[in-house]
């Protein structure tokens, strides 16, 4: 990945966005439902997947494949 991955949004509704470090172009990667309370995320060592932490009692792990340019 040649960019910076970050959380964007308010405390109740967050999504992942990516900024390309070479061009400065920003791209929103997720469009999560408002009831998906995103707490944190991590990127795999090969930069191909992202795991999201959902904050709630009956939470689940969600794994995203990142698109390759």
The first five atom37 places (N, CA, C, CB, O) and aatype in JSON, in Angstrom:
{
  "aatype": [20, 20, 20, 20, 20, 20, 20, 20, 20, 20, 20, 20, 20, 20, 20, 20, 20, 20, 20, 20, 20, 20, 20, 20, 20, 20, 20, 20, 20, 20, 20, 20, 20, 20, 20, 20, 20, 20, 20, 20, 20, 20, 20, 20, 20, 20, 20, 20, 20, 20, 20, 20, 20, 20, 20, 20, 20, 20, 20, 20, 20, 20, 20, 20, 20, 20, 20, 20, 20],
  "atom_mask": [
    [1, 1, 1, 1, 1],
    [1, 1, 1, 1, 1],
    [1, 1, 1, 1, 1],
    [1, 1, 1, 1, 1],
    [1, 1, 1, 1, 1],
    [1, 1, 1, 1, 1],
    [1, 1, 1, 1, 1],
    [1, 1, 1, 1, 1],
    [1, 1, 1, 1, 1],
    [1, 1, 1, 1, 1],
    [1, 1, 1, 1, 1],
    [1, 1, 1, 1, 1],
    [1, 1, 1, 1, 1],
    [1, 1, 1, 1, 1],
    [1, 1, 1, 1, 1],
    [1, 1, 1, 1, 1],
    [1, 1, 1, 1, 1],
    [1, 1, 1, 1, 1],
    [1, 1, 1, 1, 1],
    [1, 1, 1, 1, 1],
    [1, 1, 1, 1, 1],
    [1, 1, 1, 1, 1],
    [1, 1, 1, 1, 1],
    [1, 1, 1, 1, 1],
    [1, 1, 1, 1, 1],
    [1, 1, 1, 1, 1],
    [1, 1, 1, 1, 1],
    [1, 1, 1, 1, 1],
    [1, 1, 1, 1, 1],
    [1, 1, 1, 1, 1],
    [1, 1, 1, 1, 1],
    [1, 1, 1, 1, 1],
    [1, 1, 1, 1, 1],
    [1, 1, 1, 1, 1],
    [1, 1, 1, 1, 1],
    [1, 1, 1, 1, 1],
    [1, 1, 1, 1, 1],
    [1, 1, 1, 1, 1],
    [1, 1, 1, 1, 1],
    [1, 1, 1, 1, 1],
    [1, 1, 1, 1, 1],
    [1, 1, 1, 1, 1],
    [1, 1, 1, 1, 1],
    [1, 1, 1, 1, 1],
    [1, 1, 1, 1, 1],
    [1, 1, 1, 1, 1],
    [1, 1, 1, 1, 1],
    [1, 1, 1, 1, 1],
    [1, 1, 1, 1, 1],
    [1, 1, 1, 1, 1],
    [1, 1, 1, 1, 1],
    [1, 1, 1, 1, 1],
    [1, 1, 1, 1, 1],
    [1, 1, 1, 1, 1],
    [1, 1, 1, 1, 1],
    [1, 1, 1, 1, 1],
    [1, 1, 1, 1, 1],
    [1, 1, 1, 1, 1],
    [1, 1, 1, 1, 1],
    [1, 1, 1, 1, 1],
    [1, 1, 1, 1, 1],
    [1, 1, 1, 1, 1],
    [1, 1, 1, 1, 1],
    [1, 1, 1, 1, 1],
    [1, 1, 1, 1, 1],
    [1, 1, 1, 1, 1],
    [1, 1, 1, 1, 1],
    [1, 1, 1, 1, 1],
    [1, 1, 1, 1, 1]
  ],
  "atom_positions": [
    [[0.86, -1.17, 0.0], [0.0, 0.0, 0.0], [0.9, 1.22, 0.0], [-0.97, 0.01, 1.23], [1.82, 1.31, 0.81]],
    [[0.64, 2.15, -0.87], [1.42, 3.38, -0.92], [0.61, 4.54, -0.4], [1.88, 3.66, -2.34], [0.62, 5.63, -0.97]],
    [[-0.09, 4.3, 0.7], [-0.93, 5.35, 1.24], [-1.08, 5.23, 2.74], [-2.28, 5.32, 0.59], [-0.48, 4.36, 3.38]],
    [[-1.88, 6.12, 3.28], [-2.18, 6.12, 4.69], [-3.64, 5.75, 4.87], [-1.87, 7.5, 5.33], [-4.53, 6.36, 4.28]],
    [[-3.89, 4.73, 5.69], [-5.24, 4.27, 5.99], [-5.66, 4.87, 7.31], [-5.31, 2.71, 6.03], [-4.89, 4.83, 8.27]],
    [[-6.88, 5.43, 7.4], [-7.31, 6.1, 8.62], [-8.82, 6.0, 8.78], [-6.87, 7.56, 8.62], [-9.55, 5.73, 7.82]],
    [[-9.27, 6.23, 10.03], [-10.7, 6.29, 10.32], [-11.19, 7.7, 10.06], [-10.99, 5.86, 11.79], [-10.53, 8.68, 10.4]],
    [[-12.36, 7.79, 9.45], [-12.96, 9.08, 9.14], [-14.41, 9.06, 9.61], [-12.87, 9.39, 7.61], [-15.13, 8.1, 9.34]],
    [[-14.84, 10.09, 10.3], [-16.22, 10.18, 10.75], [-16.31, 10.62, 12.19], [-16.92, 8.86, 10.58], [-15.31, 10.94, 12.83]],
    [[-17.54, 10.64, 12.7], [-17.74, 11.04, 14.09], [-17.68, 9.82, 15.01], [-19.08, 11.79, 14.27], [-17.38, 8.72, 14.55]],
    [[-17.96, 10.0, 16.27], [-17.83, 8.91, 17.24], [-18.84, 7.79, 17.0], [-17.99, 9.43, 18.64], [-18.58, 6.65, 17.39]],
    [[-19.95, 8.06, 16.38], [-20.98, 7.05, 16.17], [-20.89, 6.39, 14.8], [-22.34, 7.65, 16.34], [-21.29, 5.24, 14.65]],
    [[-20.38, 7.09, 13.8], [-20.32, 6.54, 12.44], [-18.94, 6.78, 11.86], [-21.41, 7.17, 11.52], [-18.57, 7.91, 11.54]],
    [[-18.17, 5.7, 11.73], [-16.82, 5.8, 11.18], [-16.69, 4.89, 9.97], [-15.76, 5.45, 12.25], [-17.35, 3.86, 9.88]],
    [[-15.83, 5.29, 9.05], [-15.49, 4.49, 7.89], [-13.99, 4.57, 7.67], [-16.27, 4.98, 6.63], [-13.32, 5.47, 8.2]],
    [[-13.46, 3.63, 6.91], [-12.04, 3.65, 6.57], [-11.83, 4.4, 5.27], [-11.48, 2.21, 6.47], [-12.58, 4.23, 4.3]],
    [[-10.81, 5.24, 5.26], [-10.43, 5.97, 4.06], [-8.95, 5.78, 3.83], [-10.78, 7.47, 4.17], [-8.2, 5.44, 4.74]],
    [[-8.53, 5.99, 2.59], [-7.14, 5.82, 2.19], [-6.68, 7.07, 1.45], [-6.96, 4.55, 1.31], [-7.36, 7.55, 0.55]],
    [[-5.53, 7.59, 1.84], [-4.92, 8.71, 1.13], [-3.67, 8.2, 0.43], [-4.58, 9.89, 2.1], [-2.77, 7.65, 1.07]],
    [[-3.6, 8.39, -0.88], [-2.43, 8.01, -1.66], [-1.32, 9.02, -1.36], [-2.76, 7.97, -3.2], [-1.5, 10.22, -1.56]],
    [[-0.18, 8.53, -0.88], [0.91, 9.42, -0.5], [1.58, 10.11, -1.68], [1.94, 8.65, 0.27], [2.17, 11.18, -1.53]],
    [[1.49, 9.51, -2.85], [2.11, 10.11, -4.04], [1.25, 11.2, -4.65], [2.38, 9.04, -5.07], [1.77, 12.24, -5.06]],
    [[-0.06, 10.98, -4.72], [-0.94, 11.94, -5.4], [-1.77, 12.8, -4.45], [-1.87, 11.2, -6.31], [-2.26, 13.85, -4.84]],
    [[-1.92, 12.36, -3.19], [-2.76, 13.07, -2.23], [-4.24, 12.75, -2.4], [-2.55, 14.55, -2.37], [-5.07, 13.28, -1.67]],
    [[-4.57, 11.87, -3.35], [-5.97, 11.51, -3.6], [-6.51, 10.71, -2.42], [-6.11, 10.7, -4.92], [-5.84, 9.81, -1.9]],
    [[-7.72, 11.04, -2.01], [-8.39, 10.34, -0.91], [-9.49, 9.46, -1.48], [-8.97, 11.34, 0.12], [-10.17, 9.82, -2.43]],
    [[-9.64, 8.27, -0.86], [-10.68, 7.33, -1.3], [-11.3, 6.67, -0.08], [-10.1, 6.25, -2.27], [-10.58, 6.12, 0.76]],
    [[-12.62, 6.73, 0.03], [-13.33, 6.05, 1.11], [-13.43, 4.58, 0.75], [-14.75, 6.67, 1.34], [-13.9, 4.23, -0.33]],
    [[-12.99, 3.69, 1.67], [-12.96, 2.26, 1.4], [-14.19, 1.52, 1.91], [-11.74, 1.66, 2.0], [-14.55, 0.48, 1.36]],
    [[-14.83, 2.04, 2.95], [-16.0, 1.36, 3.51], [-17.17, 2.33, 3.58], [-15.68, 0.79, 4.9], [-17.0, 3.54, 3.58]],
    [[-18.35, 1.75, 3.64], [-19.58, 2.49, 3.86], [-20.39, 1.66, 4.86], [-20.4, 2.76, 2.51], [-21.36, 1.0, 4.5]],
    [[-19.96, 1.7, 6.12], [-20.53, 0.84, 7.15], [-21.88, 1.35, 7.63], [-19.58, 0.73, 8.32], [-22.14, 2.55, 7.64]],
    [[-22.74, 0.42, 8.03], [-24.03, 0.78, 8.6], [-23.83, 1.57, 9.89], [-24.89, -0.47, 8.86], [-22.84, 1.34, 10.59]],
    [[-24.73, 2.49, 10.21], [-24.59, 3.28, 11.44], [-24.53, 2.42, 12.7], [-25.75, 4.24, 11.55], [-23.97, 2.87, 13.71]],
    [[-25.08, 1.2, 12.68], [-25.04, 0.35, 13.87], [-23.72, -0.42, 13.99], [-26.2, -0.62, 13.85], [-23.52, -1.14, 14.97]],
    [[-22.82, -0.28, 13.02], [-21.51, -0.91, 13.08], [-20.57, 0.05, 13.8], [-20.97, -1.28, 11.64], [-20.04, 0.98, 13.18]],
    [[-20.36, -0.17, 15.09], [-19.52, 0.71, 15.9], [-18.07, 0.28, 15.76], [-19.96, 0.7, 17.4], [-17.62, -0.63, 16.45]],
    [[-17.35, 0.92, 14.87], [-15.97, 0.58, 14.55], [-15.04, 1.15, 15.62], [-15.57, 1.11, 13.15], [-14.99, 2.37, 15.83]],
    [[-14.3, 0.26, 16.29], [-13.4, 0.7, 17.34], [-11.98, 0.9, 16.87], [-13.41, -0.28, 18.45], [-11.34, 1.9, 17.22]],
    [[-11.47, -0.03, 16.08], [-10.09, 0.03, 15.63], [-9.93, -0.85, 14.4], [-9.12, -0.41, 16.76], [-10.87, -1.53, 13.99]],
    [[-8.75, -0.83, 13.81], [-8.45, -1.65, 12.65], [-6.96, -1.96, 12.63], [-8.89, -0.95, 11.34], [-6.18, -1.31, 13.33]],
    [[-6.59, -2.94, 11.83], [-5.19, -3.27, 11.62], [-5.03, -3.77, 10.19], [-4.69, -4.34, 12.65], [-5.95, -4.34, 9.62]],
    [[-3.85, -3.55, 9.63], [-3.54, -3.94, 8.26], [-2.59, -5.13, 8.3], [-2.91, -2.75, 7.46], [-1.66, -5.16, 9.11]],
    [[-2.83, -6.11, 7.44], [-1.96, -7.3, 7.38], [-0.55, -6.89, 6.96], [-2.54, -8.36, 6.39], [-0.37, -5.85, 6.32]],
    [[0.45, -7.71, 7.31], [1.84, -7.39, 6.95], [2.07, -7.21, 5.45], [2.74, -8.47, 7.46], [2.96, -6.46, 5.05]],
    [[1.28, -7.9, 4.62], [1.45, -7.75, 3.16], [0.57, -6.65, 2.57], [1.13, -9.06, 2.48], [0.53, -6.49, 1.35]],
    [[-0.12, -5.88, 3.41], [-0.97, -4.75, 3.0], [-2.13, -5.14, 2.1], [-0.13, -3.74, 2.28], [-2.65, -4.3, 1.36]],
    [[-2.55, -6.4, 2.14], [-3.64, -6.83, 1.26], [-4.97, -6.95, 1.97], [-3.29, -8.16, 0.63], [-6.01, -6.99, 1.31]],
    [[-4.97, -7.0, 3.31], [-6.21, -7.16, 4.07], [-6.24, -6.22, 5.26], [-6.37, -8.62, 4.53], [-5.2, -5.81, 5.79]],
    [[-7.45, -5.89, 5.67], [-7.68, -5.07, 6.85], [-8.66, -5.8, 7.75], [-8.21, -3.65, 6.47], [-9.67, -6.32, 7.27]],
    [[-8.37, -5.85, 9.03], [-9.3, -6.43, 9.99], [-9.89, -5.28, 10.8], [-8.59, -7.49, 10.92], [-9.18, -4.37, 11.23]],
    [[-11.22, -5.33, 11.0], [-11.93, -4.28, 11.73], [-12.39, -4.81, 13.09], [-13.14, -3.77, 10.92], [-12.81, -5.96, 13.2]],
    [[-12.29, -3.97, 14.11], [-12.79, -4.31, 15.44], [-14.16, -3.66, 15.62], [-11.79, -3.86, 16.55], [-14.28, -2.44, 15.59]],
    [[-15.16, -4.48, 15.81], [-16.51, -4.0, 16.05], [-16.77, -3.98, 17.54], [-17.56, -4.88, 15.31], [-16.62, -5.0, 18.21]],
    [[-17.16, -2.83, 18.07], [-17.36, -2.66, 19.5], [-18.83, -2.9, 19.85], [-16.91, -1.26, 19.95], [-19.68, -2.04, 19.66]],
    [[-19.09, -4.1, 20.37], [-20.4, -4.44, 20.91], [-20.3, -5.82, 21.53], [-21.51, -4.4, 19.81], [-19.33, -6.55, 21.3]],
    [[-21.3, -6.19, 22.33], [-21.24, -7.45, 23.06], [-21.14, -8.66, 22.15], [-22.45, -7.59, 23.93], [-20.3, -9.53, 22.38]],
    [[-21.95, -8.73, 21.13], [-21.95, -9.9, 20.24], [-21.21, -9.57, 18.94], [-23.4, -10.36, 19.93], [-21.72, -9.82, 17.84]],
    [[-20.01, -9.02, 19.07], [-19.27, -8.56, 17.9], [-18.67, -9.7, 17.1], [-18.18, -7.6, 18.33], [-18.56, -10.83, 17.57]],
    [[-18.3, -9.38, 15.88], [-17.68, -10.33, 14.98], [-16.48, -9.66, 14.32], [-18.69, -10.84, 13.92], [-16.38, -8.43, 14.29]],
    [[-15.58, -10.47, 13.8], [-14.42, -9.95, 13.09], [-14.78, -9.85, 11.61], [-13.17, -10.86, 13.32], [-15.39, -10.76, 11.05]],
    [[-14.4, -8.76, 11.0], [-14.65, -8.54, 9.59], [-13.31, -8.35, 8.9], [-15.59, -7.33, 9.35], [-12.51, -7.51, 9.32]],
    [[-13.06, -9.1, 7.84], [-11.8, -9.03, 7.1], [-12.07, -8.49, 5.71], [-11.12, -10.42, 7.02], [-12.92, -9.01, 4.98]],
    [[-11.36, -7.42, 5.33], [-11.53, -6.79, 4.03], [-10.31, -7.04, 3.17], [-11.78, -5.28, 4.18], [-9.18, -6.87, 3.64]],
    [[-10.5, -7.43, 1.93], [-9.42, -7.49, 0.95], [-9.27, -6.1, 0.34], [-9.7, -8.58, -0.15], [-10.24, -5.53, -0.17]],
    [[-8.05, -5.56, 0.38], [-7.82, -4.24, -0.19], [-7.59, -4.36, -1.7], [-6.62, -3.56, 0.49], [-6.86, -5.24, -2.15]],
    [[-8.21, -3.48, -2.47], [-8.01, -3.52, -3.92], [-6.58, -3.11, -4.26], [-9.01, -2.61, -4.64], [-6.02, -2.21, -3.64]],
    [[-6.02, -3.78, -5.24], [-4.66, -3.44, -5.7], [-4.77, -2.46, -6.84], [-3.87, -4.71, -6.13], [-5.64, -2.59, -7.7]],
    [[-3.88, -1.46, -6.86], [-3.92, -0.46, -7.95], [-3.55, -1.08, -9.29], [-2.98, 0.71, -7.65], [-3.54, -0.38, -10.31]]
  ]
}
